[in-house]
Amino acid sequence: MKFATLIVLGAIAAASAAYAQPGGGQGGNPEMRAAREAAMQACAADAKTLCDGKTGRDAMMCMQENMSKASKPCQDAMAKLPQRRPPQG
C-alpha cells in the first residue's frame, strides 16, 4: 500500500514539474518546489484513500477528479500549485 501512495505522490510531483516555464522545467524555482512538497505531504493520506492502486497520469487525474472529496489541507495545497501553461505555438 505504501508503494501505491508513493506512485500517486510521484505523479503529483511529475505533473506539477512541467508547468509555468517554457520547455517545462524540471526543478522549478524554490516556490514551485515548496508548493509541490507541500502538496505531496498534505495529500498523502487522501491519495491512498481516493486513488489507491492508480499510477502515473491515472493517479494525477484521479486526484483532480476527487479533489472535492480530499481533505481541506490537500485541497489548499493543490490549489497553490502553479497551473500548467498551454503549449506555445
PDB file of N, CA, C and O in Angstrom:
ATOM      1  N   MET A   1       0.813  -1.194   0.000  1.00  0.00           N
ATOM      2  CA  MET A   1       0.000   0.000   0.000  1.00  0.00           C
ATOM      3  C   MET A   1       0.860   1.262   0.000  1.00  0.00           C
ATOM      4  O   MET A   1       0.491   2.250  -0.636  1.00  0.00           O
ATOM      5  N   LYS A   2       1.992   1.255   0.693  1.00  0.00           N
ATOM      6  CA  LYS A   2       2.861   2.425   0.693  1.00  0.00           C
ATOM      7  C   LYS A   2       3.385   2.709  -0.699  1.00  0.00           C
ATOM      8  O   LYS A   2       3.537   3.870  -1.079  1.00  0.00           O
ATOM      9  N   PHE A   3       3.662   1.667  -1.464  1.00  0.00           N
ATOM     10  CA  PHE A   3       4.183   1.842  -2.811  1.00  0.00           C
ATOM     11  C   PHE A   3       3.175   2.597  -3.676  1.00  0.00           C
ATOM     12  O   PHE A   3       3.562   3.501  -4.417  1.00  0.00           O
ATOM     13  N   ALA A   4       1.899   2.246  -3.596  1.00  0.00           N
ATOM     14  CA  ALA A   4       0.873   2.929  -4.387  1.00  0.00           C
ATOM     15  C   ALA A   4       0.779   4.396  -3.999  1.00  0.00           C
ATOM     16  O   ALA A   4       0.605   5.255  -4.863  1.00  0.00           O
ATOM     17  N   THR A   5       0.891   4.688  -2.729  1.00  0.00           N
ATOM     18  CA  THR A   5       0.862   6.078  -2.271  1.00  0.00           C
ATOM     19  C   THR A   5       2.048   6.841  -2.834  1.00  0.00           C
ATOM     20  O   THR A   5       1.902   7.987  -3.261  1.00  0.00           O
ATOM     21  N   LEU A   6       3.221   6.219  -2.841  1.00  0.00           N
ATOM     22  CA  LEU A   6       4.402   6.872  -3.404  1.00  0.00           C
ATOM     23  C   LEU A   6       4.223   7.134  -4.892  1.00  0.00           C
ATOM     24  O   LEU A   6       4.672   8.163  -5.397  1.00  0.00           O
ATOM     25  N   ILE A   7       3.578   6.224  -5.595  1.00  0.00           N
ATOM     26  CA  ILE A   7       3.338   6.405  -7.019  1.00  0.00           C
ATOM     27  C   ILE A   7       2.430   7.608  -7.249  1.00  0.00           C
ATOM     28  O   ILE A   7       2.690   8.422  -8.135  1.00  0.00           O
ATOM     29  N   VAL A   8       1.365   7.725  -6.453  1.00  0.00           N
ATOM     30  CA  VAL A   8       0.450   8.860  -6.593  1.00  0.00           C
ATOM     31  C   VAL A   8       1.187  10.161  -6.299  1.00  0.00           C
ATOM     32  O   VAL A   8       1.044  11.139  -7.034  1.00  0.00           O
ATOM     33  N   LEU A   9       1.967  10.174  -5.238  1.00  0.00           N
ATOM     34  CA  LEU A   9       2.698  11.383  -4.891  1.00  0.00           C
ATOM     35  C   LEU A   9       3.732  11.721  -5.960  1.00  0.00           C
ATOM     36  O   LEU A   9       3.965  12.892  -6.258  1.00  0.00           O
ATOM     37  N   GLY A  10       4.340  10.705  -6.528  1.00  0.00           N
ATOM     38  CA  GLY A  10       5.266  10.935  -7.626  1.00  0.00           C
ATOM     39  C   GLY A  10       4.561  11.528  -8.833  1.00  0.00           C
ATOM     40  O   GLY A  10       5.117  12.381  -9.525  1.00  0.00           O
ATOM     41  N   ALA A  11       3.344  11.081  -9.086  1.00  0.00           N
ATOM     42  CA  ALA A  11       2.565  11.621 -10.207  1.00  0.00           C
ATOM     43  C   ALA A  11       2.240  13.088  -9.969  1.00  0.00           C
ATOM     44  O   ALA A  11       2.287  13.892 -10.901  1.00  0.00           O
ATOM     45  N   ILE A  12       1.914  13.443  -8.738  1.00  0.00           N
ATOM     46  CA  ILE A  12       1.655  14.847  -8.415  1.00  0.00           C
ATOM     47  C   ILE A  12       2.905  15.669  -8.683  1.00  0.00           C
ATOM     48  O   ILE A  12       2.836  16.733  -9.298  1.00  0.00           O
ATOM     49  N   ALA A  13       4.030  15.181  -8.227  1.00  0.00           N
ATOM     50  CA  ALA A  13       5.283  15.909  -8.414  1.00  0.00           C
ATOM     51  C   ALA A  13       5.632  16.031  -9.895  1.00  0.00           C
ATOM     52  O   ALA A  13       6.031  17.101 -10.353  1.00  0.00           O
ATOM     53  N   ALA A  14       5.484  14.945 -10.638  1.00  0.00           N
ATOM     54  CA  ALA A  14       5.840  14.974 -12.055  1.00  0.00           C
ATOM     55  C   ALA A  14       4.906  15.875 -12.845  1.00  0.00           C
ATOM     56  O   ALA A  14       5.348  16.623 -13.717  1.00  0.00           O
ATOM     57  N   ALA A  15       3.625  15.806 -12.544  1.00  0.00           N
ATOM     58  CA  ALA A  15       2.669  16.624 -13.277  1.00  0.00           C
ATOM     59  C   ALA A  15       2.860  18.097 -12.977  1.00  0.00           C
ATOM     60  O   ALA A  15       2.679  18.940 -13.857  1.00  0.00           O
ATOM     61  N   SER A  16       3.216  18.410 -11.768  1.00  0.00           N
ATOM     62  CA  SER A  16       3.387  19.814 -11.416  1.00  0.00           C
ATOM     63  C   SER A  16       4.750  20.351 -11.836  1.00  0.00           C
ATOM     64  O   SER A  16       4.964  21.562 -11.792  1.00  0.00           O
ATOM     65  N   ALA A  17       5.667  19.493 -12.237  1.00  0.00           N
ATOM     66  CA  ALA A  17       7.004  19.935 -12.623  1.00  0.00           C
ATOM     67  C   ALA A  17       7.039  20.514 -14.030  1.00  0.00           C
ATOM     68  O   ALA A  17       7.958  21.265 -14.357  1.00  0.00           O
ATOM     69  N   ALA A  18       6.073  20.187 -14.861  1.00  0.00           N
ATOM     70  CA  ALA A  18       6.130  20.568 -16.269  1.00  0.00           C
ATOM     71  C   ALA A  18       5.217  21.742 -16.598  1.00  0.00           C
ATOM     72  O   ALA A  18       4.588  21.750 -17.656  1.00  0.00           O
ATOM     73  N   TYR A  19       5.134  22.722 -15.726  1.00  0.00           N
ATOM     74  CA  TYR A  19       4.245  23.851 -15.920  1.00  0.00           C
ATOM     75  C   TYR A  19       5.015  25.152 -15.866  1.00  0.00           C
ATOM     76  O   TYR A  19       6.193  25.193 -15.511  1.00  0.00           O
ATOM     77  N   ALA A  20       4.339  26.175 -16.215  1.00  0.00           N
ATOM     78  CA  ALA A  20       4.727  27.549 -15.921  1.00  0.00           C
ATOM     79  C   ALA A  20       6.065  28.005 -16.462  1.00  0.00           C
ATOM     80  O   ALA A  20       6.449  29.153 -16.235  1.00  0.00           O
ATOM     81  N   GLN A  21       6.784  27.164 -17.161  1.00  0.00           N
ATOM     82  CA  GLN A  21       8.044  27.589 -17.754  1.00  0.00           C
ATOM     83  C   GLN A  21       8.097  27.088 -19.180  1.00  0.00           C
ATOM     84  O   GLN A  21       7.653  25.973 -19.457  1.00  0.00           O
ATOM     85  N   PRO A  22       8.628  27.882 -20.090  1.00  0.00           N
ATOM     86  CA  PRO A  22       8.826  27.356 -21.437  1.00  0.00           C
ATOM     87  C   PRO A  22       9.697  26.114 -21.383  1.00  0.00           C
ATOM     88  O   PRO A  22      10.744  26.109 -20.735  1.00  0.00           O
ATOM     89  N   GLY A  23       9.274  25.088 -22.046  1.00  0.00           N
ATOM     90  CA  GLY A  23      10.042  23.850 -22.060  1.00  0.00           C
ATOM     91  C   GLY A  23       9.841  22.997 -20.826  1.00  0.00           C
ATOM     92  O   GLY A  23      10.502  21.968 -20.685  1.00  0.00           O
ATOM     93  N   GLY A  24       8.958  23.385 -19.932  1.00  0.00           N
ATOM     94  CA  GLY A  24       8.670  22.558 -18.770  1.00  0.00           C
ATOM     95  C   GLY A  24       9.452  22.975 -17.561  1.00  0.00           C
ATOM     96  O   GLY A  24       8.903  23.641 -16.683  1.00  0.00           O
ATOM     97  N   GLY A  25      10.698  22.617 -17.476  1.00  0.00           N
ATOM     98  CA  GLY A  25      11.495  22.963 -16.307  1.00  0.00           C
ATOM     99  C   GLY A  25      11.320  21.927 -15.224  1.00  0.00           C
ATOM    100  O   GLY A  25      10.279  21.886 -14.568  1.00  0.00           O
ATOM    101  N   GLN A  26      12.300  21.103 -15.027  1.00  0.00           N
ATOM    102  CA  GLN A  26      12.177  20.014 -14.066  1.00  0.00           C
ATOM    103  C   GLN A  26      12.277  20.467 -12.617  1.00  0.00           C
ATOM    104  O   GLN A  26      11.537  19.977 -11.764  1.00  0.00           O
ATOM    105  N   GLY A  27      13.170  21.386 -12.332  1.00  0.00           N
ATOM    106  CA  GLY A  27      13.354  21.778 -10.944  1.00  0.00           C
ATOM    107  C   GLY A  27      12.394  22.853 -10.502  1.00  0.00           C
ATOM    108  O   GLY A  27      11.787  22.754  -9.436  1.00  0.00           O
ATOM    109  N   GLY A  28      12.256  23.872 -11.311  1.00  0.00           N
ATOM    110  CA  GLY A  28      11.431  24.998 -10.934  1.00  0.00           C
ATOM    111  C   GLY A  28      12.140  25.859  -9.902  1.00  0.00           C
ATOM    112  O   GLY A  28      13.218  25.518  -9.415  1.00  0.00           O
ATOM    113  N   ASN A  29      11.523  26.960  -9.584  1.00  0.00           N
ATOM    114  CA  ASN A  29      12.115  27.835  -8.590  1.00  0.00           C
ATOM    115  C   ASN A  29      11.785  27.315  -7.193  1.00  0.00           C
ATOM    116  O   ASN A  29      10.988  26.387  -7.059  1.00  0.00           O
ATOM    117  N   PRO A  30      12.370  27.881  -6.176  1.00  0.00           N
ATOM    118  CA  PRO A  30      12.132  27.376  -4.806  1.00  0.00           C
ATOM    119  C   PRO A  30      10.667  27.400  -4.393  1.00  0.00           C
ATOM    120  O   PRO A  30      10.214  26.516  -3.666  1.00  0.00           O
ATOM    121  N   GLU A  31       9.924  28.403  -4.850  1.00  0.00           N
ATOM    122  CA  GLU A  31       8.497  28.460  -4.504  1.00  0.00           C
ATOM    123  C   GLU A  31       7.728  27.292  -5.110  1.00  0.00           C
ATOM    124  O   GLU A  31       6.852  26.717  -4.464  1.00  0.00           O
ATOM    125  N   MET A  32       8.058  26.943  -6.358  1.00  0.00           N
ATOM    126  CA  MET A  32       7.398  25.819  -7.023  1.00  0.00           C
ATOM    127  C   MET A  32       7.729  24.512  -6.321  1.00  0.00           C
ATOM    128  O   MET A  32       6.857  23.676  -6.085  1.00  0.00           O
ATOM    129  N   ARG A  33       9.008  24.352  -5.993  1.00  0.00           N
ATOM    130  CA  ARG A  33       9.407  23.125  -5.289  1.00  0.00           C
ATOM    131  C   ARG A  33       8.718  23.029  -3.942  1.00  0.00           C
ATOM    132  O   ARG A  33       8.284  21.947  -3.546  1.00  0.00           O
ATOM    133  N   ALA A  34       8.608  24.140  -3.233  1.00  0.00           N
ATOM    134  CA  ALA A  34       7.939  24.147  -1.932  1.00  0.00           C
ATOM    135  C   ALA A  34       6.459  23.807  -2.085  1.00  0.00           C
ATOM    136  O   ALA A  34       5.904  23.076  -1.264  1.00  0.00           O
ATOM    137  N   ALA A  35       5.817  24.329  -3.126  1.00  0.00           N
ATOM    138  CA  ALA A  35       4.400  24.037  -3.363  1.00  0.00           C
ATOM    139  C   ALA A  35       4.194  22.557  -3.664  1.00  0.00           C
ATOM    140  O   ALA A  35       3.240  21.946  -3.181  1.00  0.00           O
ATOM    141  N   ARG A  36       5.104  21.975  -4.474  1.00  0.00           N
ATOM    142  CA  ARG A  36       4.985  20.537  -4.776  1.00  0.00           C
ATOM    143  C   ARG A  36       5.162  19.700  -3.524  1.00  0.00           C
ATOM    144  O   ARG A  36       4.409  18.756  -3.285  1.00  0.00           O
ATOM    145  N   GLU A  37       6.162  20.051  -2.723  1.00  0.00           N
ATOM    146  CA  GLU A  37       6.426  19.300  -1.490  1.00  0.00           C
ATOM    147  C   GLU A  37       5.236  19.402  -0.530  1.00  0.00           C
ATOM    148  O   GLU A  37       4.839  18.414   0.087  1.00  0.00           O
ATOM    149  N   ALA A  38       4.680  20.592  -0.416  1.00  0.00           N
ATOM    150  CA  ALA A  38       3.520  20.781   0.459  1.00  0.00           C
ATOM    151  C   ALA A  38       2.333  19.949  -0.023  1.00  0.00           C
ATOM    152  O   ALA A  38       1.627  19.350   0.788  1.00  0.00           O
ATOM    153  N   ALA A  39       2.110  19.908  -1.332  1.00  0.00           N
ATOM    154  CA  ALA A  39       1.002  19.120  -1.878  1.00  0.00           C
ATOM    155  C   ALA A  39       1.229  17.630  -1.637  1.00  0.00           C
ATOM    156  O   ALA A  39       0.301  16.901  -1.285  1.00  0.00           O
ATOM    157  N   MET A  40       2.469  17.187  -1.830  1.00  0.00           N
ATOM    158  CA  MET A  40       2.760  15.770  -1.613  1.00  0.00           C
ATOM    159  C   MET A  40       2.502  15.382  -0.159  1.00  0.00           C
ATOM    160  O   MET A  40       1.931  14.326   0.112  1.00  0.00           O
ATOM    161  N   GLN A  41       2.919  16.229   0.767  1.00  0.00           N
ATOM    162  CA  GLN A  41       2.720  15.925   2.184  1.00  0.00           C
ATOM    163  C   GLN A  41       1.247  16.017   2.568  1.00  0.00           C
ATOM    164  O   GLN A  41       0.728  15.147   3.267  1.00  0.00           O
ATOM    165  N   ALA A  42       0.577  17.069   2.112  1.00  0.00           N
ATOM    166  CA  ALA A  42      -0.814  17.289   2.501  1.00  0.00           C
ATOM    167  C   ALA A  42      -1.753  16.244   1.900  1.00  0.00           C
ATOM    168  O   ALA A  42      -2.804  15.954   2.471  1.00  0.00           O
ATOM    169  N   CYS A  43      -1.382  15.685   0.763  1.00  0.00           N
ATOM    170  CA  CYS A  43      -2.293  14.788   0.045  1.00  0.00           C
ATOM    171  C   CYS A  43      -1.951  13.306   0.179  1.00  0.00           C
ATOM    172  O   CYS A  43      -2.616  12.474  -0.438  1.00  0.00           O
ATOM    173  N   ALA A  44      -0.948  12.954   0.957  1.00  0.00           N
ATOM    174  CA  ALA A  44      -0.528  11.550   1.041  1.00  0.00           C
ATOM    175  C   ALA A  44      -1.669  10.635   1.471  1.00  0.00           C
ATOM    176  O   ALA A  44      -1.920   9.621   0.820  1.00  0.00           O
ATOM    177  N   ALA A  45      -2.357  10.970   2.541  1.00  0.00           N
ATOM    178  CA  ALA A  45      -3.449  10.115   3.025  1.00  0.00           C
ATOM    179  C   ALA A  45      -4.616  10.121   2.052  1.00  0.00           C
ATOM    180  O   ALA A  45      -5.240   9.085   1.825  1.00  0.00           O
ATOM    181  N   ASP A  46      -4.918  11.282   1.472  1.00  0.00           N
ATOM    182  CA  ASP A  46      -6.012  11.364   0.503  1.00  0.00           C
ATOM    183  C   ASP A  46      -5.713  10.528  -0.731  1.00  0.00           C
ATOM    184  O   ASP A  46      -6.598   9.847  -1.251  1.00  0.00           O
ATOM    185  N   ALA A  47      -4.475  10.574  -1.202  1.00  0.00           N
ATOM    186  CA  ALA A  47      -4.095   9.805  -2.380  1.00  0.00           C
ATOM    187  C   ALA A  47      -4.293   8.315  -2.128  1.00  0.00           C
ATOM    188  O   ALA A  47      -4.784   7.587  -2.990  1.00  0.00           O
ATOM    189  N   LYS A  48      -3.907   7.876  -0.945  1.00  0.00           N
ATOM    190  CA  LYS A  48      -4.067   6.456  -0.629  1.00  0.00           C
ATOM    191  C   LYS A  48      -5.544   6.079  -0.552  1.00  0.00           C
ATOM    192  O   LYS A  48      -5.942   5.023  -1.043  1.00  0.00           O
ATOM    193  N   THR A  49      -6.349   6.929   0.055  1.00  0.00           N
ATOM    194  CA  THR A  49      -7.781   6.645   0.217  1.00  0.00           C
ATOM    195  C   THR A  49      -8.547   6.755  -1.092  1.00  0.00           C
ATOM    196  O   THR A  49      -9.357   5.887  -1.415  1.00  0.00           O
ATOM    197  N   LEU A  50      -8.296   7.813  -1.841  1.00  0.00           N
ATOM    198  CA  LEU A  50      -9.098   8.107  -3.024  1.00  0.00           C
ATOM    199  C   LEU A  50      -8.594   7.454  -4.301  1.00  0.00           C
ATOM    200  O   LEU A  50      -9.379   7.196  -5.213  1.00  0.00           O
ATOM    201  N   CYS A  51      -7.298   7.184  -4.382  1.00  0.00           N
ATOM    202  CA  CYS A  51      -6.713   6.743  -5.655  1.00  0.00           C
ATOM    203  C   CYS A  51      -5.782   5.554  -5.498  1.00  0.00           C
ATOM    204  O   CYS A  51      -4.870   5.378  -6.306  1.00  0.00           O
ATOM    205  N   ASP A  52      -5.989   4.743  -4.485  1.00  0.00           N
ATOM    206  CA  ASP A  52      -5.133   3.595  -4.240  1.00  0.00           C
ATOM    207  C   ASP A  52      -5.103   2.681  -5.457  1.00  0.00           C
ATOM    208  O   ASP A  52      -6.146   2.351  -6.023  1.00  0.00           O
ATOM    209  N   GLY A  53      -3.919   2.282  -5.850  1.00  0.00           N
ATOM    210  CA  GLY A  53      -3.755   1.373  -6.976  1.00  0.00           C
ATOM    211  C   GLY A  53      -3.553   2.074  -8.308  1.00  0.00           C
ATOM    212  O   GLY A  53      -3.210   1.427  -9.297  1.00  0.00           O
ATOM    213  N   LYS A  54      -3.758   3.380  -8.351  1.00  0.00           N
ATOM    214  CA  LYS A  54      -3.566   4.120  -9.596  1.00  0.00           C
ATOM    215  C   LYS A  54      -2.128   4.638  -9.651  1.00  0.00           C
ATOM    216  O   LYS A  54      -1.518   4.933  -8.623  1.00  0.00           O
ATOM    217  N   THR A  55      -1.607   4.741 -10.861  1.00  0.00           N
ATOM    218  CA  THR A  55      -0.231   5.191 -11.032  1.00  0.00           C
ATOM    219  C   THR A  55      -0.146   6.241 -12.125  1.00  0.00           C
ATOM    220  O   THR A  55      -1.050   6.373 -12.950  1.00  0.00           O
ATOM    221  N   GLY A  56       0.952   6.986 -12.120  1.00  0.00           N
ATOM    222  CA  GLY A  56       1.245   7.936 -13.181  1.00  0.00           C
ATOM    223  C   GLY A  56       0.134   8.928 -13.442  1.00  0.00           C
ATOM    224  O   GLY A  56      -0.430   9.520 -12.521  1.00  0.00           O
ATOM    225  N   ARG A  57      -0.166   9.098 -14.714  1.00  0.00           N
ATOM    226  CA  ARG A  57      -1.187  10.060 -15.140  1.00  0.00           C
ATOM    227  C   ARG A  57      -2.553   9.704 -14.562  1.00  0.00           C
ATOM    228  O   ARG A  57      -3.316  10.594 -14.187  1.00  0.00           O
ATOM    229  N   ASP A  58      -2.869   8.415 -14.487  1.00  0.00           N
ATOM    230  CA  ASP A  58      -4.150   7.988 -13.916  1.00  0.00           C
ATOM    231  C   ASP A  58      -4.283   8.445 -12.464  1.00  0.00           C
ATOM    232  O   ASP A  58      -5.360   8.851 -12.029  1.00  0.00           O
ATOM    233  N   ALA A  59      -3.193   8.375 -11.730  1.00  0.00           N
ATOM    234  CA  ALA A  59      -3.220   8.804 -10.331  1.00  0.00           C
ATOM    235  C   ALA A  59      -3.467  10.306 -10.228  1.00  0.00           C
ATOM    236  O   ALA A  59      -4.254  10.756  -9.395  1.00  0.00           O
ATOM    237  N   MET A  60      -2.791  11.080 -11.081  1.00  0.00           N
ATOM    238  CA  MET A  60      -2.975  12.530 -11.043  1.00  0.00           C
ATOM    239  C   MET A  60      -4.396  12.897 -11.448  1.00  0.00           C
ATOM    240  O   MET A  60      -5.020  13.747 -10.813  1.00  0.00           O
ATOM    241  N   MET A  61      -4.908  12.269 -12.488  1.00  0.00           N
ATOM    242  CA  MET A  61      -6.274  12.538 -12.916  1.00  0.00           C
ATOM    243  C   MET A  61      -7.261  12.159 -11.823  1.00  0.00           C
ATOM    244  O   MET A  61      -8.239  12.869 -11.590  1.00  0.00           O
ATOM    245  N   CYS A  62      -7.007  11.050 -11.157  1.00  0.00           N
ATOM    246  CA  CYS A  62      -7.868  10.601 -10.062  1.00  0.00           C
ATOM    247  C   CYS A  62      -7.907  11.641  -8.951  1.00  0.00           C
ATOM    248  O   CYS A  62      -8.977  11.966  -8.435  1.00  0.00           O
ATOM    249  N   MET A  63      -6.735  12.165  -8.584  1.00  0.00           N
ATOM    250  CA  MET A  63      -6.697  13.184  -7.532  1.00  0.00           C
ATOM    251  C   MET A  63      -7.464  14.432  -7.960  1.00  0.00           C
ATOM    252  O   MET A  63      -8.189  15.018  -7.156  1.00  0.00           O
ATOM    253  N   GLN A  64      -7.314  14.836  -9.203  1.00  0.00           N
ATOM    254  CA  GLN A  64      -8.025  16.019  -9.682  1.00  0.00           C
ATOM    255  C   GLN A  64      -9.532  15.772  -9.695  1.00  0.00           C
ATOM    256  O   GLN A  64     -10.305  16.652  -9.314  1.00  0.00           O
ATOM    257  N   GLU A  65      -9.954  14.593 -10.127  1.00  0.00           N
ATOM    258  CA  GLU A  65     -11.382  14.266 -10.177  1.00  0.00           C
ATOM    259  C   GLU A  65     -12.005  14.150  -8.794  1.00  0.00           C
ATOM    260  O   GLU A  65     -13.198  14.398  -8.624  1.00  0.00           O
ATOM    261  N   ASN A  66     -11.206  13.778  -7.815  1.00  0.00           N
ATOM    262  CA  ASN A  66     -11.718  13.569  -6.457  1.00  0.00           C
ATOM    263  C   ASN A  66     -11.347  14.696  -5.493  1.00  0.00           C
ATOM    264  O   ASN A  66     -11.463  14.540  -4.277  1.00  0.00           O
ATOM    265  N   MET A  67     -10.912  15.807  -6.024  1.00  0.00           N
ATOM    266  CA  MET A  67     -10.449  16.882  -5.153  1.00  0.00           C
ATOM    267  C   MET A  67     -11.547  17.339  -4.187  1.00  0.00           C
ATOM    268  O   MET A  67     -11.239  17.731  -3.061  1.00  0.00           O
ATOM    269  N   SER A  68     -12.799  17.298  -4.592  1.00  0.00           N
ATOM    270  CA  SER A  68     -13.881  17.718  -3.683  1.00  0.00           C
ATOM    271  C   SER A  68     -14.011  16.774  -2.492  1.00  0.00           C
ATOM    272  O   SER A  68     -14.578  17.152  -1.467  1.00  0.00           O
ATOM    273  N   LYS A  69     -13.495  15.556  -2.611  1.00  0.00           N
ATOM    274  CA  LYS A  69     -13.549  14.576  -1.519  1.00  0.00           C
ATOM    275  C   LYS A  69     -12.293  14.609  -0.656  1.00  0.00           C
ATOM    276  O   LYS A  69     -12.251  14.011   0.419  1.00  0.00           O
ATOM    277  N   ALA A  70     -11.276  15.311  -1.133  1.00  0.00           N
ATOM    278  CA  ALA A  70      -9.998  15.361  -0.411  1.00  0.00           C
ATOM    279  C   ALA A  70     -10.125  16.261   0.813  1.00  0.00           C
ATOM    280  O   ALA A  70     -11.043  17.074   0.919  1.00  0.00           O
ATOM    281  N   SER A  71      -9.189  16.094   1.721  1.00  0.00           N
ATOM    282  CA  SER A  71      -9.170  16.913   2.927  1.00  0.00           C
ATOM    283  C   SER A  71      -8.923  18.374   2.558  1.00  0.00           C
ATOM    284  O   SER A  71      -8.388  18.672   1.491  1.00  0.00           O
ATOM    285  N   LYS A  72      -9.312  19.264   3.436  1.00  0.00           N
ATOM    286  CA  LYS A  72      -9.118  20.697   3.213  1.00  0.00           C
ATOM    287  C   LYS A  72      -7.634  21.035   3.045  1.00  0.00           C
ATOM    288  O   LYS A  72      -7.293  21.810   2.151  1.00  0.00           O
ATOM    289  N   PRO A  73      -6.737  20.481   3.875  1.00  0.00           N
ATOM    290  CA  PRO A  73      -5.314  20.784   3.657  1.00  0.00           C
ATOM    291  C   PRO A  73      -4.811  20.347   2.276  1.00  0.00           C
ATOM    292  O   PRO A  73      -4.005  21.046   1.661  1.00  0.00           O
ATOM    293  N   CYS A  74      -5.278  19.213   1.797  1.00  0.00           N
ATOM    294  CA  CYS A  74      -4.884  18.748   0.463  1.00  0.00           C
ATOM    295  C   CYS A  74      -5.445  19.679  -0.601  1.00  0.00           C
ATOM    296  O   CYS A  74      -4.727  20.065  -1.524  1.00  0.00           O
ATOM    297  N   GLN A  75      -6.709  20.042  -0.487  1.00  0.00           N
ATOM    298  CA  GLN A  75      -7.312  20.958  -1.452  1.00  0.00           C
ATOM    299  C   GLN A  75      -6.549  22.279  -1.505  1.00  0.00           C
ATOM    300  O   GLN A  75      -6.265  22.804  -2.581  1.00  0.00           O
ATOM    301  N   ASP A  76      -6.225  22.804  -0.334  1.00  0.00           N
ATOM    302  CA  ASP A  76      -5.497  24.071  -0.269  1.00  0.00           C
ATOM    303  C   ASP A  76      -4.119  23.955  -0.913  1.00  0.00           C
ATOM    304  O   ASP A  76      -3.697  24.839  -1.659  1.00  0.00           O
ATOM    305  N   ALA A  77      -3.425  22.864  -0.620  1.00  0.00           N
ATOM    306  CA  ALA A  77      -2.083  22.672  -1.175  1.00  0.00           C
ATOM    307  C   ALA A  77      -2.133  22.497  -2.692  1.00  0.00           C
ATOM    308  O   ALA A  77      -1.295  23.050  -3.405  1.00  0.00           O
ATOM    309  N   MET A  78      -3.088  21.749  -3.182  1.00  0.00           N
ATOM    310  CA  MET A  78      -3.207  21.552  -4.629  1.00  0.00           C
ATOM    311  C   MET A  78      -3.579  22.851  -5.327  1.00  0.00           C
ATOM    312  O   MET A  78      -3.136  23.098  -6.449  1.00  0.00           O
ATOM    313  N   ALA A  79      -4.384  23.683  -4.681  1.00  0.00           N
ATOM    314  CA  ALA A  79      -4.772  24.961  -5.270  1.00  0.00           C
ATOM    315  C   ALA A  79      -3.575  25.901  -5.415  1.00  0.00           C
ATOM    316  O   ALA A  79      -3.588  26.795  -6.261  1.00  0.00           O
ATOM    317  N   LYS A  80      -2.555  25.706  -4.605  1.00  0.00           N
ATOM    318  CA  LYS A  80      -1.371  26.566  -4.654  1.00  0.00           C
ATOM    319  C   LYS A  80      -0.365  26.135  -5.706  1.00  0.00           C
ATOM    320  O   LYS A  80       0.591  26.861  -5.976  1.00  0.00           O
ATOM    321  N   LEU A  81      -0.562  24.962  -6.310  1.00  0.00           N
ATOM    322  CA  LEU A  81       0.341  24.527  -7.374  1.00  0.00           C
ATOM    323  C   LEU A  81       0.113  25.402  -8.597  1.00  0.00           C
ATOM    324  O   LEU A  81      -1.033  25.602  -9.001  1.00  0.00           O
ATOM    325  N   PRO A  82       1.171  25.926  -9.191  1.00  0.00           N
ATOM    326  CA  PRO A  82       1.005  26.735 -10.403  1.00  0.00           C
ATOM    327  C   PRO A  82       0.344  25.909 -11.497  1.00  0.00           C
ATOM    328  O   PRO A  82       0.603  24.713 -11.627  1.00  0.00           O
ATOM    329  N   GLN A  83      -0.495  26.544 -12.266  1.00  0.00           N
ATOM    330  CA  GLN A  83      -1.195  25.859 -13.347  1.00  0.00           C
ATOM    331  C   GLN A  83      -0.286  25.735 -14.553  1.00  0.00           C
ATOM    332  O   GLN A  83       0.538  26.608 -14.825  1.00  0.00           O
ATOM    333  N   ARG A  84      -0.448  24.651 -15.258  1.00  0.00           N
ATOM    334  CA  ARG A  84       0.364  24.407 -16.452  1.00  0.00           C
ATOM    335  C   ARG A  84      -0.110  25.318 -17.582  1.00  0.00           C
ATOM    336  O   ARG A  84      -1.308  25.482 -17.813  1.00  0.00           O
ATOM    337  N   ARG A  85       0.851  25.898 -18.269  1.00  0.00           N
ATOM    338  CA  ARG A  85       0.536  26.757 -19.409  1.00  0.00           C
ATOM    339  C   ARG A  85       0.289  25.903 -20.636  1.00  0.00           C
ATOM    340  O   ARG A  85       0.923  24.861 -20.807  1.00  0.00           O
ATOM    341  N   PRO A  86      -0.645  26.340 -21.510  1.00  0.00           N
ATOM    342  CA  PRO A  86      -0.821  25.609 -22.774  1.00  0.00           C
ATOM    343  C   PRO A  86       0.420  25.736 -23.635  1.00  0.00           C
ATOM    344  O   PRO A  86       1.170  26.703 -23.501  1.00  0.00           O
ATOM    345  N   PRO A  87       0.649  24.769 -24.520  1.00  0.00           N
ATOM    346  CA  PRO A  87       1.836  24.823 -25.388  1.00  0.00           C
ATOM    347  C   PRO A  87       1.825  26.092 -26.233  1.00  0.00           C
ATOM    348  O   PRO A  87       0.785  26.522 -26.732  1.00  0.00           O
ATOM    349  N   GLN A  88       3.006  26.677 -26.378  1.00  0.00           N
ATOM    350  CA  GLN A  88       3.165  27.856 -27.236  1.00  0.00           C
ATOM    351  C   GLN A  88       3.348  27.371 -28.666  1.00  0.00           C
ATOM    352  O   GLN A  88       4.053  26.396 -28.925  1.00  0.00           O
ATOM    353  N   GLY A  89       2.706  28.065 -29.576  1.00  0.00           N
ATOM    354  CA  GLY A  89       2.945  27.533 -30.882  1.00  0.00           C
ATOM    355  C   GLY A  89       2.448  28.308 -31.958  1.00  0.00           C
ATOM    356  O   GLY A  89       2.608  27.928 -33.117  1.00  0.00           O
TER     357      GLY A  89
END
